[in-house]
Amino acid sequence: MAIWLGHGHNHDQDHLHSHECGENASLVSGSGEGVKARKNLNLVAANLHVWADLLQSFGVLFGGAVIWIRPDWLIVDLICTFGFSVLVLCTTRRLLVRVVDVLMESAPDEIDVVALERGLKSLEGVCDVHDLHVWAISVGRVALSCHVMAAPDAVDAGDIHLRIRDYLEEKYGISHVTVQVELD
């Protein structure tokens, strides 16, 4: 099952494989220089579940063998259950934090929103940026919306818009962008 789910490893950028299950299906999402490729949260959770079931099965076998050999050592069952519970809590904590971040539409940790705003303001034709919102649609997929005041000498809002989209894609890997350019 773990092999079928994608076995959870990355060799290098040339060998990120997708185990396709249909047209354009991919277990790996995310793009751009500034953003590392990440697995789909559902697949990460499924993989954790598979490995947890395997470890729990070994724990049950171990506990059963000990109790079969020493029937008075019933505490082994309790120790195995407690140990497994702690292991599950420790391994799923990070996953739960990532899920809550997506549900709360938080800005991803790997994106410095202040630096992003400074970068947008430094682009040619951009005078000011306001109503800037950056949030995770899912892990590895980030959306951005903002209003941009064009410099007084700027005449082409489309050109400013393209510069902003290119900058965000190249620097931060953000391709889902909504920009309203305001001309004076």
TIRO-2110 file (N, C-alpha, C; in Angstrom, 1 decimal):
// TIRO-2110
0.8, -1.2, 0.0, N, 1, A
0.0, 0.0, 0.0, CA, 1, A
0.9, 1.3, 0.0, C, 1, A
1.9, 1.3, 0.8, N, 2, A
2.8, 2.4, 0.8, CA, 2, A
3.5, 2.7, -0.5, C, 2, A
3.9, 1.6, -1.2, N, 3, A
4.4, 1.8, -2.6, CA, 3, A
3.4, 2.4, -3.5, C, 3, A
2.2, 1.9, -3.5, N, 4, A
1.2, 2.4, -4.3, CA, 4, A
0.8, 3.9, -4.1, C, 4, A
0.9, 4.3, -2.8, N, 5, A
0.6, 5.7, -2.4, CA, 5, A
1.8, 6.6, -2.8, C, 5, A
2.9, 6.1, -3.1, N, 6, A
4.0, 7.0, -3.5, CA, 6, A
5.2, 6.9, -2.7, C, 6, A
5.3, 6.1, -1.7, N, 7, A
6.4, 5.7, -0.9, CA, 7, A
7.2, 6.8, -0.3, C, 7, A
6.7, 8.1, -0.3, N, 8, A
7.2, 9.2, 0.5, CA, 8, A
8.6, 9.6, 0.4, C, 8, A
9.2, 9.5, -0.8, N, 9, A
10.6, 10.0, -0.8, CA, 9, A
10.8, 10.8, -2.1, C, 9, A
11.8, 11.7, -2.0, N, 10, A
12.2, 12.5, -3.2, CA, 10, A
13.7, 12.2, -3.4, C, 10, A
14.1, 11.8, -4.6, N, 11, A
15.5, 11.6, -4.9, CA, 11, A
16.2, 12.9, -5.2, C, 11, A
15.7, 13.6, -6.2, N, 12, A
16.2, 14.9, -6.6, CA, 12, A
15.2, 15.5, -7.6, C, 12, A
15.4, 16.7, -8.0, N, 13, A
14.4, 17.4, -8.9, CA, 13, A
14.2, 16.7, -10.2, C, 13, A
15.2, 15.9, -10.7, N, 14, A
15.0, 15.2, -12.0, CA, 14, A
14.2, 13.9, -11.8, C, 14, A
14.0, 13.5, -10.5, N, 15, A
13.3, 12.2, -10.3, CA, 15, A
12.1, 12.3, -9.4, C, 15, A
11.4, 13.5, -9.4, N, 16, A
10.2, 13.5, -8.7, CA, 16, A
9.1, 12.8, -9.6, C, 16, A
8.7, 11.7, -9.2, N, 17, A
7.8, 10.9, -10.0, CA, 17, A
6.4, 11.0, -9.5, C, 17, A
5.4, 10.7, -10.4, N, 18, A
4.0, 11.0, -10.0, CA, 18, A
3.2, 9.8, -9.9, C, 18, A
3.6, 8.6, -10.4, N, 19, A
2.7, 7.4, -10.3, CA, 19, A
1.3, 7.8, -10.8, C, 19, A
1.2, 8.2, -12.1, N, 20, A
-0.1, 8.7, -12.6, CA, 20, A
-1.2, 7.7, -12.5, C, 20, A
-2.4, 8.2, -12.2, N, 21, A
-3.6, 7.4, -12.1, CA, 21, A
-4.6, 8.0, -13.0, C, 21, A
-4.3, 8.5, -14.1, N, 22, A
-5.2, 9.2, -15.0, CA, 22, A
-4.5, 10.3, -15.6, C, 22, A
-5.2, 11.0, -16.5, N, 23, A
-4.6, 12.1, -17.2, CA, 23, A
-4.2, 13.2, -16.3, C, 23, A
-2.9, 13.6, -16.3, N, 24, A
-2.3, 14.7, -15.6, CA, 24, A
-2.5, 14.5, -14.1, C, 24, A
-2.7, 13.3, -13.6, N, 25, A
-2.8, 13.1, -12.1, CA, 25, A
-1.4, 13.1, -11.5, C, 25, A
-1.2, 13.7, -10.4, N, 26, A
0.1, 13.8, -9.8, CA, 26, A
0.0, 13.8, -8.3, C, 26, A
0.9, 13.1, -7.7, N, 27, A
1.0, 13.1, -6.2, CA, 27, A
1.8, 14.2, -5.7, C, 27, A
2.5, 14.9, -6.5, N, 28, A
3.4, 16.0, -6.1, CA, 28, A
2.8, 17.3, -6.6, C, 28, A
2.6, 18.3, -5.7, N, 29, A
2.1, 19.6, -6.2, CA, 29, A
3.1, 20.7, -5.8, C, 29, A
2.9, 21.8, -6.4, N, 30, A
3.7, 23.0, -6.0, CA, 30, A
4.7, 23.2, -7.2, C, 30, A
5.1, 24.4, -7.4, N, 31, A
6.0, 24.8, -8.4, CA, 31, A
6.7, 26.1, -8.0, C, 31, A
7.6, 26.5, -8.8, N, 32, A
8.3, 27.8, -8.6, CA, 32, A
9.6, 27.6, -7.9, C, 32, A
10.5, 28.6, -8.1, N, 33, A
11.8, 28.5, -7.5, CA, 33, A
11.8, 28.6, -6.0, C, 33, A
10.9, 29.5, -5.5, N, 34, A
10.9, 29.7, -4.0, CA, 34, A
10.1, 28.7, -3.2, C, 34, A
9.4, 27.8, -3.9, N, 35, A
8.5, 26.9, -3.2, CA, 35, A
9.0, 25.5, -3.5, C, 35, A
9.2, 24.7, -2.5, N, 36, A
9.6, 23.3, -2.7, CA, 36, A
8.3, 22.5, -3.0, C, 36, A
8.5, 21.4, -3.8, N, 37, A
7.4, 20.5, -4.2, CA, 37, A
6.9, 19.8, -2.9, C, 37, A
5.6, 19.7, -2.7, N, 38, A
5.1, 19.0, -1.6, CA, 38, A
4.1, 18.0, -2.0, C, 38, A
3.9, 16.9, -1.2, N, 39, A
2.9, 16.0, -1.5, CA, 39, A
1.5, 16.5, -1.1, C, 39, A
0.5, 16.0, -1.7, N, 40, A
-0.9, 16.2, -1.4, CA, 40, A
-1.1, 15.8, 0.0, C, 40, A
-1.8, 16.6, 0.8, N, 41, A
-2.1, 16.3, 2.2, CA, 41, A
-2.9, 15.0, 2.4, C, 41, A
-3.8, 14.7, 1.5, N, 42, A
-4.5, 13.5, 1.6, CA, 42, A
-3.6, 12.2, 1.5, C, 42, A
-2.6, 12.3, 0.6, N, 43, A
-1.7, 11.2, 0.4, CA, 43, A
-0.8, 11.1, 1.6, C, 43, A
-0.4, 12.2, 2.1, N, 44, A
0.5, 12.2, 3.3, CA, 44, A
-0.3, 11.5, 4.5, C, 44, A
-1.5, 11.9, 4.7, N, 45, A
-2.3, 11.3, 5.7, CA, 45, A
-2.6, 9.8, 5.5, C, 45, A
-2.8, 9.4, 4.2, N, 46, A
-3.0, 8.0, 3.9, CA, 46, A
-1.8, 7.2, 4.1, C, 46, A
-0.6, 7.8, 3.8, N, 47, A
0.7, 7.1, 4.0, CA, 47, A
0.9, 6.9, 5.5, C, 47, A
0.7, 8.0, 6.3, N, 48, A
0.8, 7.9, 7.7, CA, 48, A
-0.1, 6.8, 8.3, C, 48, A
-1.3, 6.7, 7.8, N, 49, A
-2.2, 5.7, 8.3, CA, 49, A
-1.7, 4.3, 8.0, C, 49, A
-1.2, 4.1, 6.8, N, 50, A
-0.7, 2.8, 6.4, CA, 50, A
0.5, 2.4, 7.3, C, 50, A
1.4, 3.3, 7.5, N, 51, A
2.6, 3.0, 8.4, CA, 51, A
2.2, 2.8, 9.8, C, 51, A
1.2, 3.6, 10.3, N, 52, A
0.7, 3.4, 11.7, CA, 52, A
0.0, 2.1, 11.8, C, 52, A
-0.8, 1.7, 10.9, N, 53, A
-1.4, 0.3, 10.9, CA, 53, A
-0.4, -0.8, 11.0, C, 53, A
0.7, -0.6, 10.2, N, 54, A
1.8, -1.6, 10.2, CA, 54, A
2.5, -1.7, 11.6, C, 54, A
2.8, -0.5, 12.1, N, 55, A
3.4, -0.5, 13.4, CA, 55, A
2.5, -1.0, 14.5, C, 55, A
1.2, -0.7, 14.4, N, 56, A
0.3, -1.2, 15.4, CA, 56, A
0.2, -2.7, 15.3, C, 56, A
0.2, -3.3, 14.1, N, 57, A
0.1, -4.7, 14.0, CA, 57, A
1.3, -5.4, 14.6, C, 57, A
2.5, -4.8, 14.4, N, 58, A
3.7, -5.4, 15.1, CA, 58, A
3.6, -5.2, 16.6, C, 58, A
3.0, -4.1, 17.1, N, 59, A
2.8, -4.0, 18.5, CA, 59, A
1.9, -5.0, 19.1, C, 59, A
0.8, -5.3, 18.3, N, 60, A
-0.2, -6.3, 18.8, CA, 60, A
0.5, -7.7, 18.8, C, 60, A
1.3, -8.0, 17.8, N, 61, A
2.0, -9.3, 17.7, CA, 61, A
3.0, -9.4, 18.9, C, 61, A
3.7, -8.3, 19.2, N, 62, A
4.7, -8.3, 20.3, CA, 62, A
4.0, -8.5, 21.6, C, 62, A
2.9, -7.7, 21.8, N, 63, A
2.2, -7.8, 23.1, CA, 63, A
1.6, -9.1, 23.3, C, 63, A
1.0, -9.7, 22.2, N, 64, A
0.4, -11.0, 22.3, CA, 64, A
1.4, -12.1, 22.6, C, 64, A
2.6, -12.0, 22.0, N, 65, A
3.6, -13.0, 22.2, CA, 65, A
4.1, -12.9, 23.7, C, 65, A
4.3, -11.7, 24.2, N, 66, A
4.7, -11.6, 25.6, CA, 66, A
3.6, -12.1, 26.5, C, 66, A
2.4, -11.8, 26.3, N, 67, A
1.3, -12.3, 27.2, CA, 67, A
1.1, -13.8, 27.0, C, 67, A
1.4, -14.3, 25.8, N, 68, A
1.2, -15.8, 25.7, CA, 68, A
2.3, -16.5, 26.5, C, 68, A
3.5, -15.9, 26.4, N, 69, A
4.6, -16.5, 27.2, CA, 69, A
4.5, -16.3, 28.7, C, 69, A
4.1, -15.0, 29.1, N, 70, A
3.9, -14.7, 30.5, CA, 70, A
2.5, -14.1, 30.7, C, 70, A
1.5, -15.0, 30.9, N, 71, A
0.1, -14.5, 31.0, CA, 71, A
-0.1, -13.5, 32.1, C, 71, A
0.8, -13.4, 33.1, N, 72, A
0.6, -12.4, 34.2, CA, 72, A
1.1, -11.0, 33.8, C, 72, A
1.7, -10.9, 32.7, N, 73, A
2.2, -9.6, 32.2, CA, 73, A
1.2, -8.8, 31.4, C, 73, A
0.0, -8.7, 31.8, N, 74, A
-1.1, -8.0, 31.0, CA, 74, A
-0.8, -6.5, 30.8, C, 74, A
0.1, -6.0, 31.6, N, 75, A
0.5, -4.5, 31.5, CA, 75, A
1.1, -4.2, 30.2, C, 75, A
1.7, -5.3, 29.5, N, 76, A
2.3, -5.1, 28.2, CA, 76, A
1.3, -4.5, 27.2, C, 76, A
0.1, -5.0, 27.3, N, 77, A
-0.9, -4.5, 26.3, CA, 77, A
-1.1, -3.0, 26.5, C, 77, A
-1.2, -2.6, 27.8, N, 78, A
-1.4, -1.1, 28.1, CA, 78, A
-0.2, -0.3, 27.6, C, 78, A
1.0, -0.8, 27.9, N, 79, A
2.2, -0.1, 27.5, CA, 79, A
2.3, 0.0, 26.0, C, 79, A
2.0, -1.0, 25.2, N, 80, A
2.0, -1.0, 23.8, CA, 80, A
0.9, 0.0, 23.3, C, 80, A
-0.2, 0.0, 23.8, N, 81, A
-1.3, 0.9, 23.4, CA, 81, A
-0.9, 2.4, 23.7, C, 81, A
-0.4, 2.6, 24.9, N, 82, A
0.0, 4.0, 25.2, CA, 82, A
1.2, 4.5, 24.3, C, 82, A
2.2, 3.6, 24.1, N, 83, A
3.3, 4.0, 23.2, CA, 83, A
2.8, 4.3, 21.8, C, 83, A
1.9, 3.5, 21.3, N, 84, A
1.4, 3.7, 19.9, CA, 84, A
0.6, 5.0, 19.9, C, 84, A
-0.2, 5.3, 20.9, N, 85, A
-1.0, 6.5, 20.9, CA, 85, A
0.0, 7.8, 20.9, C, 85, A
1.0, 7.7, 21.7, N, 86, A
2.0, 8.8, 21.7, CA, 86, A
2.6, 9.0, 20.3, C, 86, A
3.0, 7.9, 19.7, N, 87, A
3.6, 7.9, 18.3, CA, 87, A
2.7, 8.5, 17.3, C, 87, A
1.4, 8.1, 17.3, N, 88, A
0.4, 8.7, 16.4, CA, 88, A
0.3, 10.2, 16.6, C, 88, A
0.2, 10.6, 17.9, N, 89, A
0.0, 12.0, 18.1, CA, 89, A
1.2, 12.8, 17.6, C, 89, A
2.4, 12.3, 17.9, N, 90, A
3.6, 13.0, 17.4, CA, 90, A
3.7, 13.1, 15.9, C, 90, A
3.4, 12.0, 15.2, N, 91, A
3.5, 12.0, 13.8, CA, 91, A
2.4, 12.8, 13.0, C, 91, A
1.3, 12.9, 13.7, N, 92, A
0.2, 13.6, 13.0, CA, 92, A
0.1, 15.1, 13.3, C, 92, A
0.8, 15.5, 14.3, N, 93, A
0.7, 16.9, 14.8, CA, 93, A
1.0, 17.9, 13.6, C, 93, A
2.2, 17.7, 12.9, N, 94, A
2.6, 18.5, 11.8, CA, 94, A
1.5, 18.5, 10.7, C, 94, A
1.0, 17.4, 10.4, N, 95, A
-0.1, 17.3, 9.4, CA, 95, A
-1.3, 18.1, 9.8, C, 95, A
-1.7, 18.0, 11.1, N, 96, A
-2.9, 18.7, 11.5, CA, 96, A
-2.6, 20.2, 11.5, C, 96, A
-1.4, 20.7, 11.8, N, 97, A
-1.1, 22.1, 11.7, CA, 97, A
-1.2, 22.6, 10.2, C, 97, A
-0.7, 21.8, 9.3, N, 98, A
-0.8, 22.2, 7.9, CA, 98, A
-2.3, 22.2, 7.4, C, 98, A
-3.1, 21.3, 7.9, N, 99, A
-4.5, 21.3, 7.5, CA, 99, A
-5.2, 22.5, 8.0, C, 99, A
-5.0, 22.8, 9.3, N, 100, A
-5.6, 24.0, 9.9, CA, 100, A
-5.1, 25.3, 9.2, C, 100, A
-3.9, 25.4, 8.8, N, 101, A
-3.4, 26.5, 8.0, CA, 101, A
-4.1, 26.7, 6.7, C, 101, A
-4.4, 25.6, 6.0, N, 102, A
-5.1, 25.7, 4.8, CA, 102, A
-6.6, 26.1, 5.0, C, 102, A
-7.2, 25.5, 6.0, N, 103, A
-8.6, 25.8, 6.3, CA, 103, A
-8.8, 27.2, 6.8, C, 103, A
-7.8, 27.8, 7.5, N, 104, A
-7.9, 29.1, 8.0, CA, 104, A
-7.4, 30.1, 7.0, C, 104, A
-7.0, 29.6, 5.8, N, 105, A
-6.4, 30.5, 4.7, CA, 105, A
-5.3, 31.3, 5.2, C, 105, A
-4.4, 30.7, 5.9, N, 106, A
-3.2, 31.4, 6.4, CA, 106, A
-2.2, 31.6, 5.3, C, 106, A
-1.4, 32.7, 5.5, N, 107, A
-0.2, 32.9, 4.5, CA, 107, A
0.8, 31.8, 4.8, C, 107, A
1.3, 31.1, 3.8, N, 108, A
2.3, 30.0, 4.0, CA, 108, A
3.5, 30.5, 4.7, C, 108, A
4.1, 29.7, 5.6, N, 109, A
5.3, 30.1, 6.4, CA, 109, A
6.5, 30.4, 5.5, C, 109, A
6.6, 29.8, 4.3, N, 110, A
7.7, 30.0, 3.5, CA, 110, A
7.7, 31.3, 2.7, C, 110, A
6.6, 32.1, 2.8, N, 111, A
6.4, 33.4, 2.1, CA, 111, A
6.4, 34.5, 3.1, C, 111, A
7.4, 35.4, 2.9, N, 112, A
7.5, 36.6, 3.7, CA, 112, A
6.7, 37.7, 3.0, C, 112, A
5.5, 37.9, 3.6, N, 113, A
4.5, 38.8, 2.9, CA, 113, A
5.1, 40.3, 2.9, C, 113, A
5.8, 40.7, 3.9, N, 114, A
6.4, 42.0, 3.9, CA, 114, A
7.4, 42.2, 2.7, C, 114, A
8.3, 41.2, 2.6, N, 115, A
9.3, 41.2, 1.5, CA, 115, A
8.6, 41.1, 0.1, C, 115, A
7.5, 40.3, 0.1, N, 116, A
6.8, 40.2, -1.2, CA, 116, A
6.2, 41.6, -1.6, C, 116, A
5.6, 42.3, -0.6, N, 117, A
5.0, 43.6, -0.8, CA, 117, A
6.1, 44.6, -1.3, C, 117, A
7.3, 44.6, -0.6, N, 118, A
8.4, 45.4, -1.0, CA, 118, A
8.8, 45.1, -2.5, C, 118, A
8.9, 43.8, -2.8, N, 119, A
9.2, 43.4, -4.2, CA, 119, A
8.2, 43.9, -5.2, C, 119, A
6.9, 43.9, -4.9, N, 120, A
5.9, 44.4, -5.8, CA, 120, A
6.1, 45.9, -6.0, C, 120, A
6.3, 46.6, -4.9, N, 121, A
6.5, 48.1, -5.0, CA, 121, A
7.7, 48.5, -5.8, C, 121, A
8.7, 47.6, -5.8, N, 122, A
9.9, 47.9, -6.6, CA, 122, A
9.8, 47.7, -8.1, C, 122, A
8.7, 47.1, -8.5, N, 123, A
8.5, 46.8, -9.9, CA, 123, A
8.3, 48.1, -10.7, C, 123, A
8.8, 48.1, -11.9, N, 124, A
8.6, 49.3, -12.8, CA, 124, A
7.1, 49.5, -13.0, C, 124, A
6.7, 50.8, -12.8, N, 125, A
5.3, 51.1, -13.1, CA, 125, A
4.4, 51.0, -11.8, C, 125, A
4.9, 50.5, -10.7, N, 126, A
4.1, 50.3, -9.5, CA, 126, A
4.5, 51.4, -8.5, C, 126, A
3.5, 52.1, -8.1, N, 127, A
3.7, 53.2, -7.1, CA, 127, A
3.4, 52.7, -5.7, C, 127, A
2.3, 52.0, -5.5, N, 128, A
1.9, 51.5, -4.2, CA, 128, A
1.1, 50.2, -4.3, C, 128, A
1.1, 49.4, -3.2, N, 129, A
0.3, 48.2, -3.1, CA, 129, A
-0.5, 48.2, -1.9, C, 129, A
-1.8, 47.9, -2.0, N, 130, A
-2.7, 47.8, -0.8, CA, 130, A
-3.7, 46.7, -1.0, C, 130, A
-4.4, 46.4, 0.1, N, 131, A
-5.3, 45.2, 0.1, CA, 131, A
-4.6, 43.9, -0.4, C, 131, A
-3.4, 43.7, 0.1, N, 132, A
-2.6, 42.5, -0.3, CA, 132, A
-3.0, 41.4, 0.6, C, 132, A
-3.4, 40.3, -0.1, N, 133, A
-3.8, 39.1, 0.6, CA, 133, A
-3.1, 37.9, 0.0, C, 133, A
-2.4, 37.1, 0.8, N, 134, A
-1.7, 35.9, 0.4, CA, 134, A
-2.3, 34.7, 1.2, C, 134, A
-2.7, 33.6, 0.6, N, 135, A
-3.2, 32.5, 1.4, CA, 135, A
-3.0, 31.2, 0.6, C, 135, A
-3.0, 30.1, 1.4, N, 136, A
-2.8, 28.8, 0.8, CA, 136, A
-4.2, 28.2, 0.4, C, 136, A
-4.3, 27.9, -0.8, N, 137, A
-5.5, 27.2, -1.3, CA, 137, A
-5.4, 25.8, -0.9, C, 137, A
-4.3, 25.2, -1.0, N, 138, A
-3.9, 23.8, -0.5, CA, 138, A
-2.4, 23.9, -0.3, C, 138, A
-1.9, 22.8, 0.2, N, 139, A
-0.4, 22.8, 0.4, CA, 139, A
0.2, 22.8, -0.9, C, 139, A
1.1, 23.8, -1.1, N, 140, A
1.9, 24.0, -2.4, CA, 140, A
1.1, 24.8, -3.4, C, 140, A
-0.1, 25.2, -3.1, N, 141, A
-0.8, 26.1, -4.0, CA, 141, A
-1.2, 27.4, -3.3, C, 141, A
-0.6, 28.5, -3.7, N, 142, A
-0.8, 29.7, -3.0, CA, 142, A
-1.6, 30.7, -3.9, C, 142, A
-2.5, 31.5, -3.4, N, 143, A
-3.2, 32.5, -4.1, CA, 143, A
-2.8, 33.9, -3.6, C, 143, A
-3.0, 34.9, -4.4, N, 144, A
-2.7, 36.3, -4.0, CA, 144, A
-3.7, 37.2, -4.7, C, 144, A
-4.1, 38.2, -4.0, N, 145, A
-4.9, 39.2, -4.5, CA, 145, A
-4.4, 40.6, -4.0, C, 145, A
-4.5, 41.6, -4.8, N, 146, A
-4.0, 42.9, -4.3, CA, 146, A
-4.5, 44.0, -5.3, C, 146, A
-4.5, 45.2, -4.8, N, 147, A
-4.7, 46.4, -5.6, CA, 147, A
-3.4, 47.1, -5.7, C, 147, A
-3.1, 47.6, -6.9, N, 148, A
-1.8, 48.2, -7.2, CA, 148, A
-2.1, 49.6, -7.8, C, 148, A
-1.5, 50.6, -7.2, N, 149, A
-1.5, 52.0, -7.7, CA, 149, A
-0.4, 52.1, -8.8, C, 149, A
-0.8, 52.4, -10.0, N, 150, A
0.2, 52.6, -11.0, CA, 150, A
0.9, 53.9, -10.9, C, 150, A
2.2, 54.0, -11.2, N, 151, A
2.9, 55.2, -11.2, CA, 151, A
2.3, 56.2, -12.1, C, 151, A
2.4, 57.5, -11.8, N, 152, A
1.7, 58.6, -12.7, CA, 152, A
2.1, 58.5, -14.1, C, 152, A
3.3, 58.1, -14.4, N, 153, A
3.7, 58.0, -15.8, CA, 153, A
3.4, 56.7, -16.5, C, 153, A
2.8, 55.7, -15.8, N, 154, A
2.4, 54.5, -16.4, CA, 154, A
1.2, 54.6, -17.2, C, 154, A
1.2, 54.0, -18.4, N, 155, A
0.0, 54.1, -19.3, CA, 155, A
-0.7, 52.8, -19.6, C, 155, A
0.0, 51.7, -19.3, N, 156, A
-0.5, 50.4, -19.7, CA, 156, A
-0.7, 49.5, -18.5, C, 156, A
-1.9, 49.4, -18.0, N, 157, A
-2.2, 48.5, -16.9, CA, 157, A
-1.9, 47.0, -17.2, C, 157, A
-2.1, 46.6, -18.4, N, 158, A
-1.8, 45.2, -18.8, CA, 158, A
-0.3, 44.9, -18.6, C, 158, A
0.5, 45.8, -19.0, N, 159, A
2.0, 45.6, -18.8, CA, 159, A
2.4, 45.4, -17.4, C, 159, A
1.8, 46.3, -16.5, N, 160, A
2.1, 46.2, -15.1, CA, 160, A
1.6, 44.9, -14.5, C, 160, A
0.4, 44.5, -15.0, N, 161, A
-0.2, 43.2, -14.5, CA, 161, A
0.7, 42.0, -14.9, C, 161, A
1.2, 42.0, -16.1, N, 162, A
2.1, 41.0, -16.6, CA, 162, A
3.4, 40.9, -15.8, C, 162, A
4.0, 42.1, -15.5, N, 163, A
5.2, 42.2, -14.7, CA, 163, A
5.0, 41.6, -13.3, C, 163, A
3.8, 41.9, -12.7, N, 164, A
3.5, 41.4, -11.4, CA, 164, A
3.3, 39.9, -11.4, C, 164, A
2.6, 39.4, -12.4, N, 165, A
2.4, 37.9, -12.5, CA, 165, A
3.7, 37.2, -12.7, C, 165, A
4.6, 37.7, -13.6, N, 166, A
5.9, 37.1, -13.8, CA, 166, A
6.7, 37.1, -12.6, C, 166, A
6.8, 38.2, -11.9, N, 167, A
7.5, 38.3, -10.7, CA, 167, A
7.1, 37.3, -9.6, C, 167, A
5.8, 37.2, -9.4, N, 168, A
5.2, 36.3, -8.4, CA, 168, A
5.5, 34.9, -8.7, C, 168, A
5.3, 34.5, -10.0, N, 169, A
5.6, 33.1, -10.5, CA, 169, A
7.0, 32.8, -10.3, C, 169, A
7.9, 33.6, -10.7, N, 170, A
9.4, 33.3, -10.7, CA, 170, A
9.9, 33.3, -9.2, C, 170, A
9.6, 34.3, -8.5, N, 171, A
10.2, 34.5, -7.1, CA, 171, A
9.5, 33.6, -6.1, C, 171, A
8.2, 33.5, -6.1, N, 172, A
7.4, 32.8, -5.1, CA, 172, A
6.6, 31.6, -5.5, C, 172, A
6.6, 31.3, -6.8, N, 173, A
5.8, 30.2, -7.3, CA, 173, A
4.3, 30.4, -7.2, C, 173, A
3.9, 31.6, -7.1, N, 174, A
2.4, 31.9, -7.0, CA, 174, A
1.9, 32.1, -8.4, C, 174, A
1.0, 31.3, -8.9, N, 175, A
0.4, 31.4, -10.2, CA, 175, A
-1.0, 31.8, -10.2, C, 175, A
-1.7, 31.7, -9.0, N, 176, A
-3.1, 32.1, -8.9, CA, 176, A
-3.1, 33.5, -8.4, C, 176, A
-3.2, 34.5, -9.3, N, 177, A
-3.0, 35.9, -8.9, CA, 177, A
-4.2, 36.7, -9.4, C, 177, A
-4.7, 37.5, -8.6, N, 178, A
-5.8, 38.5, -9.0, CA, 178, A
-5.2, 39.9, -8.6, C, 178, A
-5.0, 40.7, -9.6, N, 179, A
-4.5, 42.1, -9.4, CA, 179, A
-5.4, 43.1, -10.0, C, 179, A
-5.7, 44.1, -9.2, N, 180, A
-6.5, 45.2, -9.8, CA, 180, A
-5.5, 46.4, -9.9, C, 180, A
-5.2, 46.8, -11.1, N, 181, A
-4.3, 48.0, -11.3, CA, 181, A
-5.2, 49.2, -11.4, C, 181, A
-4.8, 50.2, -10.5, N, 182, A
-5.6, 51.5, -10.5, CA, 182, A
-4.7, 52.6, -11.1, C, 182, A
-5.2, 53.1, -12.2, N, 183, A
-4.5, 54.2, -12.9, CA, 183, A
-5.1, 55.6, -12.4, C, 183, A
-4.2, 56.6, -12.3, N, 184, A
-4.6, 57.9, -12.0, CA, 184, A
-5.2, 58.6, -13.2, C, 184, A
END
